[in-house]
C-alpha cells in the first residue's frame, strides 16, 4: 500500500493522537469509544474499518487494533512477533514459551517459523495467522503455569517469557513444540553454564511430570553434564516408560535406568549437537 493512500481524516487524527499521547500503539474498540465519546457506535466501527482499509491500523483480532506507523507499508507491516502476541491473547495470562522462548534465550540454531504463546485459558482458534506468521496458543493448566519473567527483547521492550529453567522444563514436557529432542539437547548443552540446576530441579518437582524428570536425567547423562540433581531425578522417575522424542514413533530400546524408550539413538543426538 502506498503512503499516498494513507489519508488521515480529522476523526482519524483525533483517534491516533489520543493513543500516541498515551504512549500506546495498540488499543481495543472499547478504548476507541472512550476516546471519541461524542461519536456514535456505528460511526466508530465505520471509522476503524476505514482506517484499517487505508493502512492506518492493523486488525489483530475482533476488537483489537494495532497502529501502523505512517511511514510503514501496511501490506507487510507486523510488529515484533513477541510484542504482537499480547494483542492476540484473549482474556488470559500468557508468556512466550517453547521454541520461541529458546529464541529469546538465544539457544536456537534454526530460525523460528512461528510464535508460540503459553496461555492460562484455552484460546479458540488455537492458532491464528497474521501477515503469514503463525501464532500458536498452547494451554497450560495452573500446575504448569509458573516460572515467568519479563525479558528484554530490545532496548525498549520487555515481554513475559519463561525463564531459562522453565523453558527447559516446558520443552522436555512437549519436545514436539521445541523442534524435537535434539533441539532441546542442543539448548541444554549451550546453556549448561547458565542453568541453575537446583532451581531446575525445583521446577521439575513443581511441574509434576515424570516424563520431564526422565528425559532430563537421560539427556544430562548423554551430554556428560555432571550435576548433583541426577540422583534426585532418579527419585522422581516411575516404573513406566515414556518415549524420548514425542515427534518420533514409539519404537527403540528401553532404558530402564530412566524409564525411557529411546526412539532416537545417542549418536544422532550427539552428532546434531556437534553440527
Secondary structure, 3 states (H helix, E strand, C coil): CCHHHCCCCHHHHHHHHHHHHCCCCEEEHHHHHHHCCCCCHHHHHHHHHHHHHCCCEEEEECCEEEECCCCCCCCCCCCCHHHHHHHHCCCCCEEECHHHHHHHCCCCCCCCCEEEEEECCCCCCCEEEECCEEEEEEECCHHHCCCEEEEECCCCCEEEEECHHHHHHHHHHCHHHCCCHHHHHHHHHHHCCCCCHHHHHHHHHHHCCHHHHHHHHHHHHHCCCCCCHHHHHHHHCCCCCEECCCCCCCCCEEECCCCEEECCCHHHHHHHHHC
